[in-house]
Amino acid sequence: MGLYDEFRFKPAPWLPLSDLPLEELERIRNIKREDMEYTNENGYSVRVVIYPEFCFAQDMFYRIQQSDVNDTPFVMICPNQWQDLYSAVAEMINKYNINCRNVHAFAMDEWADEDGNVAPLTYGAGLGYSFVNHFYARIREDLRPPYEQWHTFNNDNKAPGVYSAMIEEAGNGGADVCYSATGWPGHTAFIDPRTEEFKADSLEEFLTLGSRIVTTTPLTVAENSLFAPMGASGDVWAVPYKAATIGPKDIVGARERFEVHNILNSPTGDTWQRMVSRLELYGPITMDFPASIMRLGKGTCYVSEAMARPFASWHCGIKDWEL
């Protein structure tokens, strides 16, 4: 029994991809584990593994290690707030004495107030705070890159395109790799769908837009209220509704993309990320679902086995006696 067989309705119009045919949503929703892996014509791959976060830490450590061994620059765009992964990478750097002199690291986003003032690095729930304190500060002092190579948003670089220009300058045209995941409204960083700040007349124009201050969507506010820095209690009043972020230009400008889809709300596998993961990886490539532009270039998305489990609305196929 399909989700829409007994009661056919349209998704809320403010949702991304709300105009997709119901049959297409159903197709994406019901993709089986054995059909999930692929490599597209752009060199973007989907792989299902047990623990994607291990792949993330391994990949980042390897690239940093190679920048030391080969004495070559390495520029990465990094998501927040993954303090457990970053502290693990820092621990391996320290253990194996990896010199990070060639590393330029860019945090992909930061909170801002209603007037567009970027949160300071002293703000404990801040993205830059976590990026500096749980990553940079955990690297042994003699192995760290100069502090000016550990980049975060601030009021001096928040103007449209400034942070993007910094990435391009450090990376000779773009980052070597953009590490990321996907958020509830299908965003990467705070590149939310249908925001006025990222408004464009075509996908081609959308892909030229760089960093800026944006107004986030309600789904982004709701998602972040579930994370530990904001209390993990659904306290939407604790979440700023504006942010500084990289732009689509920085994603497609990176030489490679690396994603993990593995967020679970409980040990039983409950998650808000399962459907947005499928929409990003198997739906249309469109600015209405910004994370889908990851598939336009070389990269890999590691999906956890828990995320790859089948799912459907609770009443699909449920008999009266089971209710």
C-alpha positions in Angstrom: 0.0 0.0 0.0 1.4 3.4 -1.0 1.4 6.5 1.3 -1.2 8.3 -0.9 -3.5 5.4 -1.8 -6.1 6.0 0.9 -5.7 9.7 1.4 -4.2 11.8 -1.3 -2.9 15.3 -0.4 -0.3 17.8 -1.5 2.8 18.5 0.7 2.9 22.0 2.3 3.7 24.6 -0.4 6.5 26.1 1.7 8.5 22.8 1.5 11.3 22.4 -1.0 10.2 20.2 -4.0 6.6 20.6 -2.9 5.6 20.6 -6.6 7.1 17.1 -7.3 4.4 14.6 -8.4 3.3 12.4 -5.5 4.4 9.4 -7.5 7.9 10.8 -7.7 8.0 11.4 -3.9 6.8 7.8 -3.4 9.5 6.5 -5.7 12.3 8.3 -3.9 10.8 7.4 -0.5 10.8 3.7 -1.4 14.3 3.3 -2.9 15.7 0.0 -1.6 19.0 -0.5 0.1 20.3 -2.6 -2.8 19.5 0.2 -5.3 21.1 3.1 -3.4 24.7 2.9 -4.5 25.8 4.5 -7.8 28.3 6.7 -9.5 26.9 9.4 -11.9 28.4 10.9 -15.0 30.0 13.7 -13.0 32.0 11.3 -10.8 29.7 11.7 -7.8 29.2 8.4 -5.9 26.9 7.1 -3.2 28.2 4.4 -0.8 26.4 2.8 2.1 28.6 1.9 5.1 28.0 1.2 8.7 29.7 4.2 10.2 30.2 7.1 7.7 31.8 9.3 10.3 34.8 7.0 10.4 35.2 7.5 6.6 35.1 11.3 7.2 37.8 11.3 9.9 40.0 9.0 7.8 39.6 11.1 4.6 40.4 14.4 6.4 43.4 12.9 8.2 44.8 11.4 5.1 44.5 14.7 3.1 46.2 16.6 5.9 48.9 14.0 6.2 49.6 14.1 2.5 49.9 17.9 2.6 52.7 17.5 5.1 54.5 14.6 3.3 54.3 16.3 -0.2 54.6 19.8 1.2 51.6 21.0 -0.8 48.8 23.3 0.1 45.5 21.8 1.3 42.3 23.9 1.5 39.1 22.4 3.0 35.6 23.7 3.7 34.3 22.2 6.9 30.8 21.7 8.5 29.8 22.4 12.1 29.5 21.3 14.8 31.2 18.0 14.6 33.4 18.3 17.7 33.7 14.5 18.1 35.1 14.0 14.6 37.3 17.0 14.7 38.8 16.1 18.1 39.5 12.6 16.7 41.3 14.0 13.7 43.3 16.3 16.0 44.3 13.4 18.2 45.6 11.5 15.2 47.5 14.5 14.0 49.2 14.8 17.4 49.9 11.0 17.6 51.6 10.8 14.3 53.2 14.2 14.4 51.6 15.6 11.2 52.6 19.2 10.5 49.6 21.2 9.4 51.6 24.2 8.1 50.0 23.8 4.6 46.4 23.6 5.8 43.8 26.3 5.2 40.5 25.4 6.9 37.3 27.3 6.4 34.2 26.9 8.6 31.3 26.9 6.2 28.8 29.0 8.3 28.1 31.0 11.5 25.1 32.4 13.3 24.1 36.1 13.0 21.6 38.3 14.8 18.5 39.9 13.2 20.7 42.8 12.1 23.3 40.6 10.4 25.9 40.9 13.1 28.0 37.7 13.1 28.3 35.8 16.4 31.7 36.3 18.1 34.1 33.4 18.7 33.3 33.6 22.4 29.6 32.5 21.8 29.5 29.0 23.2 26.8 27.8 20.8 28.6 29.4 17.9 29.8 27.4 14.9 33.2 29.2 14.9 33.6 28.6 18.6 33.3 24.9 18.1 35.5 24.9 15.0 38.3 26.7 16.8 38.0 25.1 20.3 37.3 21.5 19.3 39.6 21.3 16.3 42.3 23.9 16.0 43.0 24.2 19.8 43.2 20.4 20.1 46.1 20.2 17.6 49.4 20.3 19.3 50.8 23.9 19.2 53.9 22.9 17.3 51.8 21.2 14.6 49.1 23.8 14.1 49.0 26.0 11.1 49.2 29.8 11.7 46.0 30.9 13.3 45.2 33.1 10.3 44.9 29.9 8.2 41.9 28.8 10.4 39.1 30.8 8.9 35.7 31.6 10.4 33.0 34.2 9.6 33.1 37.6 11.3 31.8 41.1 10.7 34.8 41.9 8.5 34.3 39.2 6.0 30.4 38.8 6.0 29.8 41.1 3.0 28.6 39.2 -0.2 31.4 37.3 -1.8 34.2 38.2 0.6 34.5 34.8 2.3 34.2 33.1 -1.1 37.1 35.2 -2.4 39.2 34.2 0.6 38.5 30.5 -0.3 39.4 31.1 -3.9 42.6 32.9 -3.0 43.8 30.2 -0.6 42.8 27.4 -2.9 44.0 28.7 -6.3 40.4 29.0 -7.5 38.5 26.9 -5.0 38.8 24.5 -2.1 40.4 21.1 -2.6 37.4 19.5 -0.8 34.1 20.6 0.7 33.1 18.4 3.6 29.4 18.5 4.4 26.0 16.8 5.2 22.5 17.8 4.3 20.0 19.6 6.6 16.2 19.2 7.0 15.2 21.7 4.2 17.8 20.2 1.9 20.5 22.8 2.6 24.3 22.7 2.6 25.7 25.1 5.2 22.9 27.7 5.4 22.1 27.7 1.6 18.4 27.3 2.3 15.8 26.9 -0.5 13.8 29.9 -1.6 15.6 32.4 0.5 15.6 36.0 -0.8 19.3 36.3 -0.4 20.0 33.3 -2.8 17.2 34.2 -5.2 18.1 33.4 -8.8 16.3 33.1 -12.2 18.1 29.9 -13.1 20.3 27.1 -11.7 23.2 28.6 -13.7 22.8 31.9 -12.0 22.3 30.2 -8.6 25.7 28.5 -9.0 27.5 31.8 -9.3 26.3 33.1 -5.9 28.9 33.3 -3.2 29.0 33.8 0.6 26.6 36.2 2.4 24.3 36.8 5.3 21.0 34.9 4.9 17.6 34.5 6.5 17.2 30.8 7.3 14.0 28.8 6.9 11.7 27.6 9.7 12.9 24.0 9.1 16.5 25.1 9.7 15.6 26.7 12.9 13.6 23.6 14.0 16.5 21.3 13.0 19.1 23.2 15.0 16.9 23.3 18.1 17.5 19.5 18.2 21.3 19.8 18.4 23.2 19.9 21.7 24.6 23.4 21.4 21.0 24.8 21.5 20.0 22.4 24.3 18.7 19.5 22.2 15.2 20.2 23.5 13.3 21.8 20.6 14.0 25.2 22.0 13.5 27.1 18.7 13.7 30.4 20.6 17.4 29.7 21.3 18.2 29.5 17.6 19.1 32.7 15.6 17.2 32.9 12.3 20.0 34.6 10.4 23.4 33.3 9.5 26.6 33.8 7.5 27.3 31.1 5.0 29.3 30.0 2.0 27.4 30.0 -1.3 26.6 27.6 -4.1 29.7 29.0 -5.9 31.9 27.5 -3.2 30.4 24.1 -3.4 30.6 23.7 -7.2 34.0 25.5 -7.2 35.6 22.8 -4.9 37.6 20.2 -6.7 35.9 17.5 -4.7 32.9 17.0 -2.4 32.6 14.7 0.6 29.3 14.1 2.4 28.0 11.9 5.3 24.4 11.2 5.9 24.2 9.6 9.3 22.2 11.7 11.8 20.0 9.5 14.1 17.7 10.7 16.9 17.8 7.5 18.8 19.5 4.0 18.8 16.4 2.6 17.1 17.2 4.6 14.0 14.6 7.5 14.2 15.8 10.4 12.2 14.6 13.5 10.3 17.4 13.0 7.8 16.3 9.9 6.0 13.9 11.5 3.5 16.1 14.6 2.8 19.0 12.3 2.1 17.0 10.4 -0.5 15.7 13.7 -2.0 19.2 15.0 -2.4 20.7 11.8 -3.8 17.8 10.6 -6.0 15.6 13.6 -6.7 16.1 16.4 -9.3 19.2 18.7 -9.2 17.6 22.0 -8.6 18.1 25.2 -6.6 14.8 24.3 -4.8 16.8 21.6 -3.0 20.3 23.3 -2.8 22.2 20.2 -1.5 21.4 18.4 -4.8 24.1 20.5 -6.5 26.7 18.3 -4.8 26.0 15.8 -7.6 27.3 18.2 -10.3 30.9 17.3 -9.6 33.3 14.7 -8.3 32.6 13.5 -4.8 31.3 10.8 -2.5 28.3 10.6 -0.1 28.6 8.0 2.6 25.2 6.9 3.9 24.9 4.9 7.0 23.2 1.5 7.0 20.7 2.8 9.6 19.9 5.7 7.2 19.4 3.2 4.4 16.7 1.3 6.2 13.2 1.3 4.6 10.6 3.6 6.0 7.0 4.7 5.4 4.1 6.4 7.2 3.0 4.4 10.2 -0.4 3.6 8.9 0.8 2.0 5.6 -0.5 -1.5 5.6 -1.5 -1.4 9.3 -4.6 -3.5 10.1 -7.3 -2.2 12.4 -6.5 -4.8 15.1 -2.9 -3.5 15.2 -3.9 0.1 16.0 
